[in-house]
């Protein structure tokens, strides 16, 4: 597209979406052309809901697809995973300006998941309020991998911790000496109890899967689960995120998710809500949304396997 604002309506595509033709370069496009959802046959509201359900609740791909099927949307289970892997990093990037400050006292620990049929290590860090700082998946439990995790966490957050609490694994002291030589290092079981409880939430989210085939997929999904946990844990400024949206009884995190979806589509939330025709909130904000035979939304509660 040439960037011209002079365009005319030009019929509809196979999904029934309005097509436009540029009067200058004669190219055709839709309202979603150039957005992350361009090229997908399903509306953005569908993948927004599916991704949030899969990352928020303890659902397998098949369970998420079954919940959509009950609401009149037929999606292959593997598509749910593809959506989550594609859009979760985009949601995280869109929410980054609204993330609240991270504390300088970190608890760091590792847990285990299956990747390509073998056990791998998931390094996680939380601050003093319980916010997940960062997540890193490694094939080995070596000082070099721990150092990589610390460097990535500092680069991603811009925060250099003054205190770090870990277990007694031999990999931590040399890694801290290389990356955080001035940080106070505390070891012991008592300081680690909170982050070990956090491992249970990650393991619970992954219990519906049979492991990951690649480290790239494991890293994306583990970070996505941490991102959703931070969103629903009030570690993002959700009030600022939903400024300009219509008043609604929908819980604030769900409205914030809808606002992030609108941001990914390059639309302001108010325009999206007014244009959706759903009287106050779009499909993506409704955990209870169902499409009936006419394509309208009916309210039927889903199965809630929340942690």
N, C-alpha and C positions, 0 to 999 in steps of 0.2 A: 504494500500500500504506500501511496505517495505522501500521506499525511494531510491531504486536503480535507476540509470540513464540508465540502460541497458534495453531497451524496443524495441519492434517491432510492426509494424502496424498489426492490426488484424481486418480487415473489417470495417464496419460502423454500427452505431446504427440506431434506427427507424427514427430518425430525419435527417439521412444522415451525421452525424458527424463522423469524423475519430476516430476509436477505436484503442487503443494500448494495448499490453499485456506485462506485466513485465516478463523478462526472468528468474527472480529469484523466485518471489512468485507466478507467473502465474496469477495475478489479472489483470482485464481489466479496462481501464479508458479512458477518453477523455481529451482534452486539458483544459476543464473546471472543471474537477474533483477536489474537494477540495476547489473550489472557491464559493462565495456566490450564483452564478447562477447555481451551480450544482444541478441537479434534476429538473430543469425547462425545459419545452418543447420548449419554445420560445428562440430565440437567445438573448444574452445580449443587443444587439443594440435595440431590440424592447422594452424591459422593461426600458432601459435607457431613451429612447425617451418618452415613456408613462408617466413615473414618472416625468420627467421634465415638460412636458406639463401640467400635472394635478396640480403640485405644483406651477407652474409659472403663468398660466393663470386661468381665472375665469371659469373653466370647471367643470361640474359634471362628475361622473364616466361614465355615458352614453355618454356624449359629447366627452370625451377622446376616448372611445371605437369607437364612430362613425367616428372620424377623422382617427383612425387607419384602420377602415373598408374601408374608401375611398381610402386608400393606399394599399389595398389588404391584410390586416392583420385582421383576425377575432378573437376578444378577448371579453370575457364576461365582462360587466362593473364591476362586483364584483372583478374580477381579477385585475383590475386597482388599486382598493383600497388596495387589498392584497399586490401588488407590492410596492405601495407607503409606506405602513406601514412597510414592510419588509426592503426595501432598503434605504429609506430616512435616518434612523439613521446611516447606513453604509457609505453613501455619506458624511454625516456630520462628522463622525469620520475620514474618509480619508482626508477631507479638513482641519481638525483642525490644522495641522502644518503650514498651509499657512494663517491662520487668522491674520489680522492686529491687532495692539494693541488696547485695549479698554480704553476709558477715565475714569477718576476718578470722574467725575460729572455725576450722573445718574438721569434720570427722570423716575419715577415709577407710574404706574396707572393700573387700572383694567377695564375690559369690560365683557360682558356677552355672553355666548353661551348656546345652549341646549345640555345636556348630559342625556341620558336615559329619555327624556321627561321633565326634570326639568332644571331650569336655574342654571348655574354654573359660577364661576368667573375665568377669565383669567388674571393673573397678568403678566405684561410686563414691561421691563426696557430697555431704550435706553441711549446711552451716548451722549456727547455733539455734536458729528458729525452725529447722527442719526442712528448709528449701534445698532441693536437689541442685547442687552446683553444676555437675557434669557427670557423664557416663562414658566409659571407654571399654571396649571389648578387645581382649588380647589372647593370643594362643598360649602364652607362657606367663609364668609368675616370676619375672626377672626384674632386676633393678632398672634396666633400660626401659622396660614397658611401663613401670611405675613412673619413671621420670617423664616419659612421653605423655602419660595421663596428666601429670601436674602441669606440664607446659601447655597442653591443650586447654585445660581448665582455666589457667591464668589468661591465656590468649582470648578465650571465648568470653570471659566475664570481665576482664580488666581489673580483677581483684587479686592482690598478692596476700595470701593468708599469713597472719602473724603467729597463729597456733595451729598445729596439726596433731590430731589424735588418731592413732592407728593401732592395729594389733601388733603382735610381736614377730611378724614375719621378717625374715632376714633381708628382703628386698627393699624395705622402706628406708632404713637409715642411709644407705649409699645414694638412693634417689633423692632424698631430702637434702643431703649434703651437696649434691650436684645442682639442684634446682632452687632450693629454699634453704640456704645455709644459715640464715639468721632466724628462721622460724623455730618456735618452741615446740619440741616433739614430745608428746605424751603417749604412753602405751598402757595397756591394761584392758581388762574385760569390761569394767564398769563404764568407761567413757564410750564404749562401742555398742552398748545395748540399743541405743536409739537407731543407729544406722542398720544394725542387724535386723531390727523389726522392719525397717524399710525394705530390706531384701525380700521379706515375705510378700510384700505387695507386688514386687517385680515378678517373683516366681509365680505368684497367683495369676498375674496377667498372662504369663507365658504357658500356664498349665494346659491351655486349650490347644497349644501347638505341639508339634513333634520335633521341635528344634529348628535350627536354621541351616540352610544349605551353604551360605557364604558369610564371611565376616562382615562384608559391606551391608548385607541385609540385617544382620544381627545388630550392628552398630546403629543403623537408622532406626530400627524398631525399639531398641532399648532407650535411646535418647527420646524417641517420641513418647514412650510411656512416662518417662520422667517429666517431659514437658506438660503432658496432660495432668499429671499429679501436681505440678506447680500451679497450673491454672486453677484447678479446683481446690487447691490449698491456699488460695488467696495470696499468692506470691507475685501476682501481676496486678497492675492498677486497672482493674476492670471498670471502675466508675469512669475513668478518663477514656477508656476504650469505647464505651457505648454512648459517649456524649453525642447528641444529635439524633439518636434513635428514638422511636416512638415509645411512650410509656407502656409497660407491659407487666403482667404478673409472672411471666416466665423467669426462672431463676437467673441471676446475674451472670454466672459462668456460661449458660447457654446463649444468652443474648450476646455475650462477648464473642463466643464462637461464631455466631452469625455475623457479627461485625467484622471479624477476621476474614470470613468467607467473602464478604462484600469488598474488603480491602484487596483480596487476591484478584477479584474481578475488575478492579479499577473503578469501583463505584462507591459513592458515599453511602453509608448505611441507610440514611433517610430516603434517598432516592430508591434504593433497592426494596425497602419495606413498602413504600407507597406504590411502587410499580408491580409488586408481587401479587397484590389483590388478596392477601391473606389476613387483612384487618389487624395489624399490629405486630405480627411477627411472621417470619418466613418459615418454610419447611425445616430449615437447618436448626431452628431454635426449638423444635418440638420433639422431645423424646416420645411423645404420645401421638405423633402424626401418622395418619394412614391415608393412602389414596384409595378412594372408592372407584366404582366402575366408570364414573364420569370424569375422573381425574381431579376431583375436589378432595380436600382434606377432612377426614373424620378423626375424632379423638378416641383412641383405644390404647390403653396402657400397654407397654411392652413388658417382656419378662425382664426384671431388674436383678442382675447378678452383681450388683455393686459390691465393692469391697467394704 
